[in-house]
Amino acid sequence: MELVEVTVRFDTQGKAYPQQFVWRGRVYTLTSTGRRWQDQAGEHLLLHILVMTVEEKTYELVFDPFELRWYLNPAGASPKIALSS
């Protein structure tokens, strides 16, 4: 998985709605968000969100609230990431 820059909107309940992300110098605009889930990675609880781009490609964005970092995991890839100690 790779670190990415994400533009996100939060609703009044704090739910995240990614709007776009930058990956390898390219901006991907999102049209929708899908399934979300959380899992434990070491001591970190990660938020996973499936998103769809305007090109109708699906990606998985992963947010680490402890590190305040977003990662990109192309859908179907292994969700493992290396977190700093």
C-alpha positions as CSV (number, residue, x, y, z in Angstrom):
1,M,0.0,0.0,0.0
2,E,1.1,3.5,-0.7
3,L,0.7,6.8,1.2
4,V,-1.7,9.2,-0.7
5,E,-3.1,12.6,-0.2
6,V,-6.8,12.6,0.2
7,T,-9.4,15.4,0.2
8,V,-12.2,14.4,2.5
9,R,-15.4,15.9,3.8
10,F,-16.8,15.0,7.2
11,D,-20.5,15.1,8.1
12,T,-21.8,16.4,11.4
13,Q,-21.5,12.9,12.9
14,G,-17.8,12.7,11.9
15,K,-18.3,10.2,9.1
16,A,-15.6,10.6,6.4
17,Y,-16.5,11.1,2.7
18,P,-13.4,11.1,0.5
19,Q,-13.8,13.5,-2.5
20,Q,-10.5,12.9,-4.3
21,F,-7.0,11.5,-3.9
22,V,-3.6,12.1,-5.4
23,W,-1.6,9.0,-6.4
24,R,1.7,9.1,-8.2
25,G,1.1,12.7,-9.2
26,R,-2.3,12.2,-10.7
27,V,-5.6,13.5,-9.1
28,Y,-8.5,10.9,-9.0
29,T,-11.9,12.5,-8.5
30,L,-14.4,10.3,-6.7
31,T,-18.0,9.8,-7.6
32,S,-19.1,7.5,-4.7
33,T,-18.1,5.7,-1.6
34,G,-19.1,2.1,-0.9
35,R,-18.5,-0.4,1.9
36,R,-16.6,0.6,4.9
37,W,-15.1,-1.5,7.7
38,Q,-12.5,-1.3,10.4
39,D,-9.7,-3.7,11.3
40,Q,-6.8,-3.8,13.7
41,A,-3.2,-3.4,12.4
42,G,-1.0,-3.9,15.5
43,E,-2.1,-1.2,18.0
44,H,-3.9,0.8,15.2
45,L,-7.6,0.6,14.3
46,L,-7.8,1.3,10.6
47,L,-10.8,2.6,8.6
48,H,-11.2,1.1,5.1
49,I,-13.4,2.8,2.5
50,L,-14.1,1.5,-1.0
51,V,-14.4,4.4,-3.5
52,M,-15.2,4.7,-7.2
53,T,-13.5,7.2,-9.5
54,V,-15.1,9.1,-12.4
55,E,-13.4,6.5,-14.7
56,E,-15.5,3.8,-12.8
57,K,-12.5,2.2,-11.2
58,T,-12.7,1.0,-7.6
59,Y,-10.0,1.6,-5.0
60,E,-9.7,1.0,-1.3
61,L,-8.6,4.0,0.8
62,V,-7.3,3.2,4.3
63,F,-7.2,5.8,7.1
64,D,-5.0,5.5,10.1
65,P,-6.4,7.9,12.6
66,F,-3.5,7.5,15.0
67,E,-1.0,8.6,12.3
68,L,-3.5,10.8,10.5
69,R,-2.4,9.2,7.2
70,W,-4.3,7.8,4.2
71,Y,-3.1,4.8,2.2
72,L,-4.2,3.5,-1.2
73,N,-4.9,-0.2,-1.6
74,P,-6.2,-1.0,-5.1
75,A,-9.3,-3.2,-4.6
76,G,-8.6,-6.8,-4.2
77,A,-5.0,-6.3,-3.0
78,S,-3.7,-7.4,0.4
79,P,-4.7,-4.9,3.1
80,K,-1.4,-5.2,5.0
81,I,0.6,-2.0,5.7
82,A,3.8,-1.3,7.6
83,L,3.2,1.2,10.4
84,S,6.0,3.1,12.0
85,S,6.6,2.4,15.7
